[in-house]
Amino acid sequence: MKPVDLVGLHVEAMSGSPVVIVREHDAPHRVVPIFVGGAEAASIAVALSGQRPPRPLTHDLMVALVAGLGAQLDRVEVTALRDGAFLAELAVSGPDGPRRLDARPSDGIALAVRVGAPLYVSEDVLDEAGTVLAEQPAEEDIDQVVADFRTHLDRLDPDALAAAIGDPPEGPGPDPSGPDEEPPERRD
């Protein structure tokens, strides 16, 4: 199992379906998109925003129920990808010891966001469903590269550069309009 960070909740452009994006903690350019249902997406969004609805949502009730039984959610694990569906387990500890409960990843994520429980994804799932994003340099890095290049250009001595290149060859250079005659015909 590898720890992942919840990057956010988005809507997939083609289908309009909500998708949760998690990013591998140790390899921040590898992400896993997990499609979720509309109700679960709304519940995750409410928890991420810090809003407190006037009446508890289903996941709020689940958190209260677990706490009321003297237990706690220790972690959420996305364990497998089977027939296009992600599978997850909740690691819960309480008075009767640790328990593992089968769950949908969307429900596990909705609970984890509420209680601050860590998220994990199996290496097999990361390998099968993960996508490596192209690394894009930060704006500050681009500015630094440009500044370094300008400094380098400012230090160039045109005379020294001409001497290093050497004198151009004597005689007329290539005709910019192209060759005067047609190339011979190819015979295969």
Buried (B, 14 or more C-beta within 10 A) or exposed (E): BBEBBBBEBEEEEEEEBBBBBBBBBEEEEBBBBBBBEEBBBBBBBBBBEEEEEEEEBEBBEBBEEBEEEEBBBBBBBBBBBEEEEBBBBBBBBBEEEEEEEEBBBBBBBBBBBBBEBBBBBBEEBBEEBBEEEEEEEEEEEEEEEEEEEEEEEEEEEEEEEEEEEEEEEEEEEEEEEEEEEEEEEEEE
